[in-house]
């Protein structure tokens, strides 16, 4: 499921009024176009900005907000007030706008022209107080939005705008996301359950279940020739275990894994799905628990959740959209086991089979090993270790009356050799430390599954939570447990439970 930002656009709308006369408004329009052109040419924005006509009246504001809401290509709006723009004009338009918006608090000029500033200059360049008037009405309307402050030619400002665009794209993707669940939830597990109806109301994501037999039909329809051709690709991409190489004793198992991948791809493409789940407790008709097939589908942009975990399938897809084209990958993840050395406590993150090779720091090895659960043939999997650097783990849980997102910033360290552990894995130190982070995570009710990303920032997830109007909790270098637990209590009061 490739991610294409070229299908999207973001509108740039400048606010003003007729008070200043036609010459000033002409200059406002020219300056707005220069800002848009400059931002588009900066190389910092993944999605093209479209400069819309200056909004000068309540009717013009309502029209552009209505048009943005109706546009399939427009995923968000950037507002800026070059001059003063009385905020009562914006009420109806902002109340009807259904797309996320960013308030860019900038001005056309960077510096005050000390030796020539006059009243004409002052009448034109009023962003310093025009944007404050606009900001008041946004707050009065209780609307979440992103505010970016600084000169539009500054790289940091351009990067903030580009970062917000990525979140807006993820939101648009989420609103049209369909998730296929092959089988149901892992039996008796609580945290992977959730209100799928409320998820569709709140986030737009549509989650539906399909019998494993529906998938098996697609797998059985794959020809041997197609499977052999895909196996040849495997041979060129990965370090192949001897028994899986051409002529090897387990080559037939690799052939079946290739058929699973091709069958899954066809099922997901035909249904327009962007994410999916599997579970080792629903494998009737399958010879193997899907391993490498899931890994490769994730690598191509699909969201995935194991054991029926549709919430993290959605999260993985969201993070993949946000991080598309950036350095660093994204994967379904699980805190699997701890190294509790007081001198350096760390987490070993892994799963049975399904870790995305987009996070690999080495050429993956294609291997076959016993699994010990599921009662099927030994599954094929890609094994590798992730590279060191900054990353985060994000989880989405259903609190009954609301969804809660929890984000933990982590420092990935180089994994030690694990010759007897045939899984893909990541080794990380949670911020601020394992003891504090794990306690905070547990107090907050965080799941054992997460979406792991080396490309997305916690600030972007905060923006996404604002767009969705859901609770968001952060565990980072500044987390202190007493304060963290107070925050949970305050949030409970805010949300009414």
DRENDO-1510 file (C-alpha; in Angstrom, 1 decimal, always signed):
<recs>
REC; n; res; u; v; w
REC; 1; UNK; +0.0; +0.0; +0.0 .
REC; 2; UNK; +2.2; +2.8; -1.3 .
REC; 3; UNK; +1.9; +6.2; +0.2 .
REC; 4; UNK; +1.5; +9.0; -2.3 .
REC; 5; UNK; +1.5; +12.6; -1.0 .
REC; 6; UNK; +1.1; +13.9; -4.5 .
REC; 7; UNK; -2.6; +13.1; -4.4 .
REC; 8; UNK; -3.1; +15.7; -1.6 .
REC; 9; UNK; -3.0; +19.5; -1.3 .
REC; 10; UNK; -3.1; +22.0; +1.5 .
REC; 11; UNK; -4.9; +25.3; +1.1 .
REC; 12; UNK; -3.3; +28.6; +2.2 .
REC; 13; UNK; -5.9; +31.2; +3.1 .
REC; 14; UNK; -5.0; +34.8; +4.0 .
REC; 15; UNK; -7.4; +36.9; +6.1 .
REC; 16; UNK; -7.9; +40.7; +5.6 .
REC; 17; UNK; -10.8; +43.1; +5.1 .
REC; 18; UNK; -12.0; +45.9; +2.8 .
REC; 19; UNK; -11.1; +48.6; +5.2 .
REC; 20; UNK; -7.6; +49.2; +3.8 .
REC; 21; UNK; -8.6; +49.8; +0.1 .
REC; 22; UNK; -7.8; +48.0; -3.1 .
REC; 23; UNK; -4.1; +48.8; -3.3 .
REC; 24; UNK; -3.4; +47.3; +0.1 .
REC; 25; UNK; -5.5; +44.2; -0.8 .
REC; 26; UNK; -3.6; +43.8; -4.0 .
REC; 27; UNK; -0.3; +43.8; -2.1 .
REC; 28; UNK; -1.8; +41.3; +0.4 .
REC; 29; UNK; -2.5; +38.9; -2.5 .
REC; 30; UNK; +0.9; +39.4; -4.0 .
REC; 31; UNK; +2.7; +38.8; -0.7 .
REC; 32; UNK; +0.6; +35.7; +0.0 .
REC; 33; UNK; +1.5; +34.2; -3.3 .
REC; 34; UNK; +5.2; +34.9; -2.6 .
REC; 35; UNK; +5.0; +33.1; +0.7 .
REC; 36; UNK; +3.2; +30.1; -0.8 .
REC; 37; UNK; +5.7; +29.9; -3.6 .
REC; 38; UNK; +8.6; +30.2; -1.2 .
REC; 39; UNK; +7.2; +27.5; +1.1 .
REC; 40; UNK; +6.6; +25.2; -1.9 .
REC; 41; UNK; +10.1; +25.7; -3.2 .
REC; 42; UNK; +11.8; +25.2; +0.2 .
REC; 43; UNK; +12.0; +21.5; +0.0 .
REC; 44; UNK; +10.6; +21.1; +3.5 .
REC; 45; UNK; +7.0; +20.6; +2.6 .
REC; 46; UNK; +5.9; +17.1; +1.4 .
REC; 47; UNK; +2.5; +18.4; +0.2 .
REC; 48; UNK; +1.9; +21.2; -2.2 .
REC; 49; UNK; +0.3; +24.4; -0.9 .
REC; 50; UNK; -2.4; +26.1; -3.0 .
REC; 51; UNK; -2.8; +29.8; -2.6 .
REC; 52; UNK; -6.5; +30.8; -2.4 .
REC; 53; UNK; -7.9; +34.3; -2.9 .
REC; 54; UNK; -7.7; +36.6; +0.1 .
REC; 55; UNK; -10.7; +36.1; +2.5 .
REC; 56; UNK; -12.2; +39.6; +3.2 .
REC; 57; UNK; -15.8; +39.0; +4.2 .
REC; 58; UNK; -17.9; +36.5; +6.2 .
REC; 59; UNK; -19.3; +35.1; +2.9 .
REC; 60; UNK; -15.9; +34.6; +1.4 .
REC; 61; UNK; -14.5; +33.0; +4.5 .
REC; 62; UNK; -17.5; +30.6; +4.7 .
REC; 63; UNK; -17.2; +29.8; +1.0 .
REC; 64; UNK; -13.5; +28.8; +1.2 .
REC; 65; UNK; -14.0; +26.8; +4.4 .
REC; 66; UNK; -17.0; +25.0; +2.8 .
REC; 67; UNK; -15.0; +24.3; -0.4 .
REC; 68; UNK; -12.1; +23.0; +1.6 .
REC; 69; UNK; -14.4; +20.6; +3.5 .
REC; 70; UNK; -15.9; +19.3; +0.3 .
REC; 71; UNK; -12.6; +18.8; -1.6 .
REC; 72; UNK; -11.2; +15.3; -1.8 .
REC; 73; UNK; -7.7; +16.6; -2.5 .
REC; 74; UNK; -7.6; +19.2; +0.3 .
REC; 75; UNK; -6.4; +17.6; +3.6 .
REC; 76; UNK; -6.0; +20.8; +5.6 .
REC; 77; UNK; -5.9; +24.6; +5.6 .
REC; 78; UNK; -3.3; +27.1; +6.7 .
REC; 79; UNK; -4.6; +30.4; +7.9 .
REC; 80; UNK; -2.7; +33.7; +8.1 .
REC; 81; UNK; -3.8; +37.2; +8.7 .
REC; 82; UNK; -1.7; +39.7; +6.8 .
REC; 83; UNK; -3.7; +42.6; +8.1 .
REC; 84; UNK; -6.3; +42.8; +10.8 .
REC; 85; UNK; -9.3; +40.6; +10.0 .
REC; 86; UNK; -12.2; +41.0; +12.5 .
REC; 87; UNK; -12.8; +37.6; +14.0 .
REC; 88; UNK; -16.6; +37.6; +14.0 .
REC; 89; UNK; -16.3; +37.2; +10.2 .
REC; 90; UNK; -14.6; +33.8; +10.8 .
REC; 91; UNK; -17.2; +32.2; +13.1 .
REC; 92; UNK; -19.5; +30.6; +10.5 .
REC; 93; UNK; -16.6; +29.5; +8.3 .
REC; 94; UNK; -14.6; +27.9; +11.1 .
REC; 95; UNK; -17.7; +26.2; +12.5 .
REC; 96; UNK; -18.3; +24.5; +9.2 .
REC; 97; UNK; -14.7; +23.5; +8.4 .
REC; 98; UNK; -14.2; +19.8; +8.7 .
REC; 99; UNK; -10.5; +19.7; +7.8 .
REC; 100; UNK; -7.7; +20.3; +10.3 .
REC; 101; UNK; -6.0; +23.7; +10.2 .
REC; 102; UNK; -2.8; +25.3; +11.1 .
REC; 103; UNK; -2.5; +28.9; +12.1 .
REC; 104; UNK; +0.8; +30.3; +10.7 .
REC; 105; UNK; +1.7; +33.3; +12.9 .
REC; 106; UNK; +4.2; +35.0; +10.6 .
REC; 107; UNK; +4.6; +38.3; +8.7 .
REC; 108; UNK; +5.7; +38.9; +5.1 .
REC; 109; UNK; +8.8; +41.0; +6.1 .
REC; 110; UNK; +11.2; +39.6; +8.7 .
REC; 111; UNK; +12.7; +42.9; +10.0 .
REC; 112; UNK; +11.3; +46.3; +10.8 .
REC; 113; UNK; +12.6; +48.8; +8.2 .
REC; 114; UNK; +13.7; +51.3; +10.8 .
REC; 115; UNK; +14.6; +54.2; +8.5 .
REC; 116; UNK; +11.4; +54.1; +6.3 .
REC; 117; UNK; +8.6; +52.6; +8.3 .
REC; 118; UNK; +5.4; +54.7; +7.9 .
REC; 119; UNK; +1.7; +54.3; +8.4 .
REC; 120; UNK; +1.2; +52.6; +5.0 .
REC; 121; UNK; +3.7; +49.9; +6.1 .
REC; 122; UNK; +1.8; +49.6; +9.4 .
REC; 123; UNK; -1.6; +49.3; +7.8 .
REC; 124; UNK; -0.3; +46.5; +5.6 .
REC; 125; UNK; +1.8; +44.5; +8.0 .
REC; 126; UNK; -0.5; +43.8; +11.0 .
REC; 127; UNK; +0.0; +40.1; +11.6 .
REC; 128; UNK; +1.3; +40.8; +15.1 .
REC; 129; UNK; -2.2; +41.7; +16.2 .
REC; 130; UNK; -4.3; +40.4; +13.3 .
REC; 131; UNK; -3.3; +36.9; +14.1 .
REC; 132; UNK; -4.1; +37.4; +17.8 .
REC; 133; UNK; -7.6; +38.4; +16.9 .
REC; 134; UNK; -7.9; +35.3; +14.8 .
REC; 135; UNK; -6.4; +33.2; +17.6 .
REC; 136; UNK; -9.0; +34.4; +20.0 .
REC; 137; UNK; -12.0; +33.2; +18.0 .
REC; 138; UNK; -10.4; +29.8; +17.4 .
REC; 139; UNK; -10.0; +29.5; +21.2 .
REC; 140; UNK; -13.5; +30.8; +21.9 .
REC; 141; UNK; -14.8; +28.2; +19.5 .
REC; 142; UNK; -12.9; +25.6; +21.5 .
REC; 143; UNK; -11.2; +24.4; +18.3 .
REC; 144; UNK; -8.0; +22.4; +18.3 .
REC; 145; UNK; -5.4; +23.6; +15.8 .
REC; 146; UNK; -1.6; +23.8; +15.4 .
REC; 147; UNK; +0.0; +27.2; +15.9 .
REC; 148; UNK; +3.4; +27.8; +14.2 .
REC; 149; UNK; +5.3; +31.1; +15.0 .
REC; 150; UNK; +8.2; +32.6; +13.2 .
REC; 151; UNK; +9.2; +34.0; +9.8 .
REC; 152; UNK; +8.1; +31.9; +6.9 .
REC; 153; UNK; +11.6; +31.8; +5.4 .
REC; 154; UNK; +13.1; +30.2; +8.5 .
REC; 155; UNK; +13.9; +26.5; +8.0 .
REC; 156; UNK; +12.5; +25.6; +11.4 .
REC; 157; UNK; +9.2; +27.2; +10.5 .
REC; 158; UNK; +9.1; +25.4; +7.2 .
REC; 159; UNK; +9.9; +22.1; +8.9 .
REC; 160; UNK; +7.1; +22.6; +11.4 .
REC; 161; UNK; +4.6; +23.2; +8.6 .
REC; 162; UNK; +5.9; +20.2; +6.8 .
REC; 163; UNK; +5.6; +18.1; +9.9 .
REC; 164; UNK; +2.0; +19.2; +10.4 .
REC; 165; UNK; +1.2; +18.3; +6.8 .
REC; 166; UNK; +2.3; +14.8; +7.4 .
REC; 167; UNK; -0.1; +14.5; +10.3 .
REC; 168; UNK; -2.9; +15.9; +8.2 .
REC; 169; UNK; -2.2; +13.3; +5.6 .
REC; 170; UNK; -2.3; +10.6; +8.2 .
REC; 171; UNK; -5.6; +11.9; +9.5 .
REC; 172; UNK; -7.0; +11.8; +5.9 .
REC; 173; UNK; -5.7; +8.3; +5.5 .
REC; 174; UNK; -7.3; +7.3; +8.8 .
REC; 175; UNK; -10.7; +8.6; +7.8 .
REC; 176; UNK; -10.7; +6.3; +4.8 .
REC; 177; UNK; -8.9; +3.4; +6.4 .
REC; 178; UNK; -10.4; -0.1; +6.1 .
REC; 179; UNK; -8.9; -2.8; +8.3 .
REC; 180; UNK; -9.4; -6.5; +7.6 .
REC; 181; UNK; -9.3; -8.9; +10.6 .
REC; 182; UNK; -8.4; -12.4; +9.6 .
REC; 183; UNK; -9.9; -14.3; +12.5 .
REC; 184; UNK; -10.9; -12.7; +15.8 .
REC; 185; UNK; -9.2; -11.3; +18.9 .
REC; 186; UNK; -6.9; -13.5; +20.8 .
REC; 187; UNK; -9.1; -15.3; +23.4 .
REC; 188; UNK; -9.5; -13.7; +26.8 .
REC; 189; UNK; -7.2; -10.8; +26.0 .
REC; 190; UNK; -8.6; -7.4; +27.2 .
REC; 191; UNK; -6.4; -4.6; +25.8 .
REC; 192; UNK; -6.6; -5.6; +22.2 .
REC; 193; UNK; -10.4; -5.4; +22.3 .
REC; 194; UNK; -12.2; -2.1; +21.7 .
REC; 195; UNK; -15.3; -0.3; +20.5 .
REC; 196; UNK; -15.0; -0.5; +16.7 .
REC; 197; UNK; -18.2; +1.6; +16.2 .
REC; 198; UNK; -16.8; +4.4; +18.4 .
REC; 199; UNK; -13.5; +4.1; +16.5 .
REC; 200; UNK; -15.3; +4.7; +13.2 .
REC; 201; UNK; -17.2; +7.6; +14.7 .
REC; 202; UNK; -14.2; +9.2; +16.2 .
REC; 203; UNK; -11.4; +8.4; +13.7 .
REC; 204; UNK; -13.2; +7.2; +10.6 .
REC; 205; UNK; -11.5; +3.8; +10.6 .
REC; 206; UNK; -13.7; +0.9; +9.5 .
REC; 207; UNK; -12.9; -2.5; +11.1 .
REC; 208; UNK; -14.5; -5.7; +9.9 .
REC; 209; UNK; -13.8; -9.4; +10.3 .
REC; 210; UNK; -13.3; -12.0; +7.7 .
REC; 211; UNK; -13.1; -15.8; +8.0 .
REC; 212; UNK; -9.7; -17.3; +7.5 .
REC; 213; UNK; -11.3; -19.4; +4.7 .
REC; 214; UNK; -11.9; -16.2; +2.7 .
REC; 215; UNK; -8.2; -15.7; +2.8 .
REC; 216; UNK; -7.3; -19.3; +2.1 .
REC; 217; UNK; -9.3; -19.2; -1.2 .
REC; 218; UNK; -7.1; -16.4; -2.4 .
REC; 219; UNK; -3.9; -18.3; -1.3 .
REC; 220; UNK; -5.0; -21.5; -3.0 .
REC; 221; UNK; -5.7; -19.5; -6.2 .
REC; 222; UNK; -2.0; -18.5; -6.5 .
REC; 223; UNK; -0.1; -20.4; -9.1 .
REC; 224; UNK; +3.1; -22.2; -8.6 .
REC; 225; UNK; +4.7; -20.1; -11.3 .
REC; 226; UNK; +3.8; -16.9; -9.4 .
REC; 227; UNK; +5.1; -18.3; -6.2 .
REC; 228; UNK; +8.4; -19.4; -7.8 .
REC; 229; UNK; +8.9; -15.9; -9.3 .
REC; 230; UNK; +8.4; -14.3; -5.9 .
REC; 231; UNK; +10.8; -16.7; -4.3 .
REC; 232; UNK; +13.4; -15.6; -6.8 .
REC; 233; UNK; +12.9; -12.1; -5.5 .
REC; 234; UNK; +13.5; -13.4; -2.0 .
REC; 235; UNK; +16.7; -14.9; -3.1 .
REC; 236; UNK; +18.0; -11.6; -4.4 .
REC; 237; UNK; +16.8; -9.5; -1.4 .
REC; 238; UNK; +17.7; -11.6; +1.7 .
REC; 239; UNK; +20.4; -13.8; +3.1 .
REC; 240; UNK; +18.7; -17.1; +2.5 .
REC; 241; UNK; +19.1; -20.0; +4.9 .
REC; 242; UNK; +20.6; -23.0; +3.2 .
REC; 243; UNK; +17.4; -25.1; +3.5 .
REC; 244; UNK; +15.3; -22.3; +1.9 .
REC; 245; UNK; +17.7; -21.7; -1.0 .
REC; 246; UNK; +16.9; -23.2; -4.4 .
REC; 247; UNK; +17.1; -27.0; -4.1 .
REC; 248; UNK; +17.0; -26.8; -0.3 .
REC; 249; UNK; +15.1; -29.2; +1.9 .
REC; 250; UNK; +12.6; -26.5; +3.0 .
REC; 251; UNK; +12.1; -24.7; -0.3 .
REC; 252; UNK; +8.4; -25.9; -0.4 .
REC; 253; UNK; +7.8; -24.1; +2.8 .
REC; 254; UNK; +9.1; -20.9; +1.3 .
REC; 255; UNK; +6.9; -21.5; -1.8 .
REC; 256; UNK; +3.9; -21.7; +0.5 .
REC; 257; UNK; +4.9; -18.5; +2.3 .
REC; 258; UNK; +5.1; -16.7; -1.1 .
REC; 259; UNK; +1.6; -17.9; -1.9 .
REC; 260; UNK; +0.4; -16.5; +1.5 .
REC; 261; UNK; +1.9; -13.2; +0.6 .
REC; 262; UNK; +0.4; -13.1; -2.9 .
REC; 263; UNK; -3.0; -14.2; -1.6 .
REC; 264; UNK; -3.0; -11.6; +1.1 .
REC; 265; UNK; -1.9; -8.9; -1.3 .
REC; 266; UNK; -4.8; -9.7; -3.6 .
REC; 267; UNK; -7.3; -9.9; -0.8 .
REC; 268; UNK; -6.2; -6.5; +0.6 .
REC; 269; UNK; -6.0; -4.8; -2.7 .
REC; 270; UNK; -9.5; -6.1; -3.9 .
REC; 271; UNK; -11.0; -4.8; -0.6 .
REC; 272; UNK; -9.2; -1.5; -0.5 .
REC; 273; UNK; -7.7; -2.3; +2.9 .
REC; 274; UNK; -4.9; -0.3; +4.3 .
REC; 275; UNK; -4.3; -2.5; +7.4 .
REC; 276; UNK; -5.0; -6.0; +8.7 .
REC; 277; UNK; -4.7; -8.3; +11.6 .
REC; 278; UNK; -4.0; -12.0; +12.1 .
REC; 279; UNK; -4.1; -14.3; +15.1 .
REC; 280; UNK; -2.4; -17.7; +15.8 .
REC; 281; UNK; -5.6; -19.0; +17.3 .
REC; 282; UNK; -7.4; -18.7; +13.9 .
REC; 283; UNK; -5.4; -20.7; +11.4 .
REC; 284; UNK; -7.9; -23.2; +10.0 .
REC; 285; UNK; -6.9; -24.0; +6.4 .
REC; 286; UNK; -3.5; -22.4; +6.7 .
REC; 287; UNK; -0.3; -24.4; +6.8 .
REC; 288; UNK; +1.7; -21.7; +8.5 .
REC; 289; UNK; +1.1; -18.7; +10.7 .
REC; 290; UNK; +1.9; -15.8; +8.2 .
REC; 291; UNK; +5.3; -14.5; +9.1 .
REC; 292; UNK; +7.4; -13.1; +6.2 .
REC; 293; UNK; +4.2; -12.3; +4.3 .
REC; 294; UNK; +3.1; -9.9; +7.1 .
REC; 295; UNK; +6.6; -8.4; +7.4 .
REC; 296; UNK; +6.8; -7.6; +3.7 .
REC; 297; UNK; +3.3; -6.2; +3.6 .
REC; 298; UNK; +4.2; -3.9; +6.5 .
REC; 299; UNK; +7.4; -2.9; +4.6 .
REC; 300; UNK; +5.2; -1.8; +1.7 .
REC; 301; UNK; +3.1; +0.5; +3.9 .
REC; 302; UNK; +0.3; -1.7; +5.3 .
REC; 303; UNK; -0.6; -1.4; +9.0 .
REC; 304; UNK; -0.6; -4.6; +11.0 .
REC; 305; UNK; -1.6; -5.8; +14.4 .
REC; 306; UNK; -1.1; -9.4; +15.7 .
REC; 307; UNK; -3.7; -11.4; +17.7 .
REC; 308; UNK; -6.6; -9.4; +16.3 .
REC; 309; UNK; -5.2; -6.0; +17.5 .
REC; 310; UNK; -6.9; -3.7; +15.1 .
REC; 311; UNK; -6.1; -0.5; +17.1 .
REC; 312; UNK; -2.4; -1.0; +16.6 .
REC; 313; UNK; -2.9; -2.0; +12.9 .
REC; 314; UNK; -4.4; +1.5; +12.5 .
REC; 315; UNK; -1.6; +3.1; +14.5 .
REC; 316; UNK; +1.2; +1.4; +12.5 .
REC; 317; UNK; -0.5; +2.6; +9.2 .
REC; 318; UNK; -0.8; +6.1; +10.6 .
REC; 319; UNK; +2.9; +6.3; +11.6 .
REC; 320; UNK; +3.9; +4.9; +8.2 .
REC; 321; UNK; +2.0; +7.7; +6.5 .
REC; 322; UNK; +3.5; +10.3; +8.7 .
REC; 323; UNK; +7.0; +9.0; +8.2 .
REC; 324; UNK; +6.8; +8.3; +4.5 .
REC; 325; UNK; +10.0; +9.2; +2.7 .
REC; 326; UNK; +11.9; +10.0; +5.9 .
REC; 327; UNK; +14.9; +8.2; +7.3 .
REC; 328; UNK; +13.9; +5.4; +9.7 .
REC; 329; UNK; +11.2; +2.8; +9.6 .
REC; 330; UNK; +8.0; +1.8; +11.5 .
REC; 331; UNK; +6.8; -1.5; +12.8 .
REC; 332; UNK; +4.3; -3.3; +14.9 .
REC; 333; UNK; +6.1; -4.0; +18.2 .
REC; 334; UNK; +5.9; -5.6; +21.6 .
REC; 335; UNK; +7.8; -5.1; +24.8 .
REC; 336; UNK; +8.9; -8.7; +25.0 .
REC; 337; UNK; +11.4; -9.1; +27.8 .
REC; 338; UNK; +13.7; -7.0; +30.1 .
REC; 339; UNK; +17.3; -6.7; +30.9 .
REC; 340; UNK; +17.1; -5.4; +34.5 .
REC; 341; UNK; +20.8; -4.7; +35.2 .
REC; 342; UNK; +20.8; -1.6; +37.5 .
REC; 343; UNK; +23.7; -0.3; +35.5 .
REC; 344; UNK; +21.7; -0.3; +32.3 .
REC; 345; UNK; +18.2; -1.6; +32.2 .
REC; 346; UNK; +16.8; -2.0; +28.7 .
REC; 347; UNK; +13.9; -3.6; +26.8 .
REC; 348; UNK; +14.1; -6.2; +24.2 .
REC; 349; UNK; +11.4; -5.5; +21.7 .
REC; 350; UNK; +10.2; -8.3; +19.3 .
REC; 351; UNK; +7.3; -10.4; +18.4 .
REC; 352; UNK; +6.9; -14.0; +17.3 .
REC; 353; UNK; +7.4; -13.2; +13.6 .
REC; 354; UNK; +5.9; -9.9; +12.6 .
REC; 355; UNK; +8.5; -7.1; +12.8 .
REC; 356; UNK; +8.8; -4.8; +9.8 .
REC; 357; UNK; +12.1; -4.9; +7.9 .
REC; 358; UNK; +11.9; -1.2; +7.4 .
REC; 359; UNK; +13.6; -0.8; +10.7 .
REC; 360; UNK; +16.4; -3.3; +9.9 .
REC; 361; UNK; +20.0; -2.1; +10.2 .
REC; 362; UNK; +21.4; -5.0; +8.3 .
REC; 363; UNK; +20.4; -7.3; +5.4 .
REC; 364; UNK; +17.6; -9.4; +6.7 .
REC; 365; UNK; +18.1; -13.2; +6.9 .
REC; 366; UNK; +15.3; -15.4; +5.6 .
REC; 367; UNK; +14.9; -18.4; +8.0 .
REC; 368; UNK; +12.6; -21.2; +9.1 .
REC; 369; UNK; +12.3; -22.3; +12.7 .
REC; 370; UNK; +9.7; -24.0; +15.0 .
REC; 371; UNK; +7.3; -21.6; +16.6 .
REC; 372; UNK; +5.9; -23.6; +19.5 .
REC; 373; UNK; +2.4; -22.2; +19.2 .
REC; 374; UNK; -0.3; -22.3; +16.6 .
REC; 375; UNK; +0.0; -26.0; +15.8 .
REC; 376; UNK; +1.1; -25.5; +12.2 .
REC; 377; UNK; +4.2; -26.0; +10.0 .
REC; 378; UNK; +7.4; -24.1; +11.0 .
REC; 379; UNK; +6.8; -20.6; +9.7 .
REC; 380; UNK; +9.2; -18.6; +7.5 .
REC; 381; UNK; +10.4; -15.3; +8.9 .
REC; 382; UNK; +12.9; -12.5; +8.3 .
REC; 383; UNK; +15.3; -11.9; +11.2 .
REC; 384; UNK; +17.4; -8.8; +11.8 .
REC; 385; UNK; +18.3; -6.2; +14.4 .
REC; 386; UNK; +17.3; -2.5; +14.3 .
REC; 387; UNK; +19.8; +0.3; +14.3 .
REC; 388; UNK; +20.6; +2.7; +17.1 .
REC; 389; UNK; +19.0; +6.1; +17.5 .
REC; 390; UNK; +16.0; +8.0; +18.6 .
REC; 391; UNK; +12.6; +6.3; +18.3 .
REC; 392; UNK; +9.2; +6.1; +20.0 .
REC; 393; UNK; +6.6; +3.6; +21.0 .
REC; 394; UNK; +2.9; +4.6; +20.7 .
REC; 395; UNK; -0.2; +2.7; +21.9 .
REC; 396; UNK; -3.9; +3.3; +21.5 .
REC; 397; UNK; -6.3; +2.0; +24.2 .
REC; 398; UNK; -10.0; +2.1; +24.7 .
REC; 399; UNK; -10.8; +3.5; +28.2 .
REC; 400; UNK; -14.5; +2.9; +27.8 .
REC; 401; UNK; -15.6; +6.5; +27.5 .
REC; 402; UNK; -12.7; +7.6; +25.4 .
REC; 403; UNK; -9.6; +6.5; +23.5 .
REC; 404; UNK; -6.2; +7.2; +25.1 .
REC; 405; UNK; -2.9; +7.5; +23.2 .
REC; 406; UNK; +0.3; +6.9; +25.1 .
REC; 407; UNK; +3.7; +7.8; +23.7 .
REC; 408; UNK; +7.1; +6.8; +25.2 .
REC; 409; UNK; +10.2; +8.2; +23.7 .
REC; 410; UNK; +13.1; +5.7; +23.6 .
REC; 411; UNK; +16.8; +5.4; +22.8 .
REC; 412; UNK; +17.5; +2.4; +20.6 .
REC; 413; UNK; +20.9; +0.8; +21.2 .
REC; 414; UNK; +22.8; -1.7; +19.2 .
REC; 415; UNK; +21.5; -5.2; +19.9 .
REC; 416; UNK; +23.9; -7.8; +21.1 .
REC; 417; UNK; +24.2; -11.0; +19.0 .
REC; 418; UNK; +21.4; -13.4; +19.8 .
REC; 419; UNK; +22.4; -16.6; +18.0 .
REC; 420; UNK; +19.6; -18.7; +19.5 .
REC; 421; UNK; +16.7; -16.2; +19.1 .
REC; 422; UNK; +15.5; -16.4; +15.5 .
REC; 423; UNK; +13.3; -13.2; +15.5 .
REC; 424; UNK; +13.7; -9.6; +14.4 .
REC; 425; UNK; +14.4; -7.5; +17.4 .
REC; 426; UNK; +15.1; -4.0; +18.8 .
REC; 427; UNK; +16.9; -3.1; +22.0 .
REC; 428; UNK; +16.0; +0.2; +23.6 .
REC; 429; UNK; +16.3; +2.3; +26.8 .
REC; 430; UNK; +12.9; +3.9; +27.6 .
REC; 431; UNK; +13.1; +7.6; +28.6 .
REC; 432; UNK; +13.6; +8.6; +31.4 .
REC; 433; UNK; +14.6; +5.1; +32.5 .
REC; 434; UNK; +13.0; +1.7; +32.4 .
REC; 435; UNK; +11.7; +1.8; +36.0 .
REC; 436; UNK; +9.9; +5.1; +35.6 .
REC; 437; UNK; +8.7; +4.5; +32.0 .
REC; 438; UNK; +7.3; +1.0; +32.7 .
REC; 439; UNK; +5.5; +2.2; +35.9 .
REC; 440; UNK; +4.0; +5.2; +34.0 .
REC; 441; UNK; +3.0; +3.0; +31.1 .
REC; 442; UNK; +1.2; +0.5; +33.5 .
REC; 443; UNK; -0.5; +3.3; +35.5 .
REC; 444; UNK; -1.8; +4.7; +32.2 .
REC; 445; UNK; -3.1; +1.3; +31.1 .
REC; 446; UNK; -0.8; +1.1; +28.0 .
REC; 447; UNK; -1.0; -2.1; +25.9 .
REC; 448; UNK; +1.7; -4.7; +25.5 .
REC; 449; UNK; +1.6; -4.0; +21.7 .
REC; 450; UNK; +2.8; -0.7; +20.3 .
REC; 451; UNK; +3.5; +1.1; +17.0 .
REC; 452; UNK; +7.3; +1.7; +16.9 .
REC; 453; UNK; +8.7; +4.5; +14.7 .
REC; 454; UNK; +12.2; +5.9; +14.1 .
REC; 455; UNK; +10.9; +8.7; +11.9 .
REC; 456; UNK; +7.8; +10.2; +13.7 .
REC; 457; UNK; +8.1; +12.6; +16.6 .
REC; 458; UNK; +6.0; +12.7; +19.8 .
REC; 459; UNK; +5.0; +16.3; +18.8 .
REC; 460; UNK; +3.4; +14.9; +15.6 .
REC; 461; UNK; +1.4; +12.4; +17.6 .
REC; 462; UNK; +0.3; +15.2; +19.9 .
REC; 463; UNK; -1.0; +17.0; +16.9 .
REC; 464; UNK; -2.8; +13.9; +15.6 .
REC; 465; UNK; -4.5; +13.4; +19.0 .
REC; 466; UNK; -5.6; +17.1; +18.9 .
REC; 467; UNK; -7.0; +16.5; +15.4 .
REC; 468; UNK; -8.9; +13.5; +16.6 .
REC; 469; UNK; -9.8; +15.2; +19.9 .
REC; 470; UNK; -8.6; +12.2; +21.9 .
REC; 471; UNK; -6.5; +12.0; +25.1 .
REC; 472; UNK; -2.7; +11.9; +24.7 .
REC; 473; UNK; -0.2; +11.1; +27.4 .
REC; 474; UNK; +3.6; +11.4; +27.1 .
REC; 475; UNK; +6.4; +9.5; +28.8 .
REC; 476; UNK; +9.8; +11.2; +28.1 .
REC; 477; UNK; +13.0; +12.4; +29.7 .
REC; 478; UNK; +11.0; +14.8; +31.9 .
REC; 479; UNK; +8.5; +12.3; +33.3 .
REC; 480; UNK; +8.2; +12.2; +37.1 .
REC; 481; UNK; +5.8; +9.6; +38.4 .
REC; 482; UNK; +4.1; +11.7; +41.0 .
REC; 483; UNK; +3.3; +14.4; +38.5 .
REC; 484; UNK; +2.4; +11.8; +35.9 .
REC; 485; UNK; -0.2; +10.2; +38.1 .
REC; 486; UNK; -1.7; +13.6; +38.9 .
REC; 487; UNK; -2.0; +14.2; +35.2 .
REC; 488; UNK; -3.9; +11.0; +34.8 .
REC; 489; UNK; -6.3; +12.1; +37.6 .
REC; 490; UNK; -6.8; +15.5; +36.0 .
REC; 491; UNK; -7.5; +13.9; +32.6 .
REC; 492; UNK; -10.0; +11.6; +34.3 .
REC; 493; UNK; -11.8; +14.6; +35.7 .
REC; 494; UNK; -11.7; +16.4; +32.3 .
REC; 495; UNK; -13.1; +13.4; +30.4 .
REC; 496; UNK; -15.7; +12.6; +33.1 .
REC; 497; UNK; -14.3; +9.2; +34.3 .
</recs>
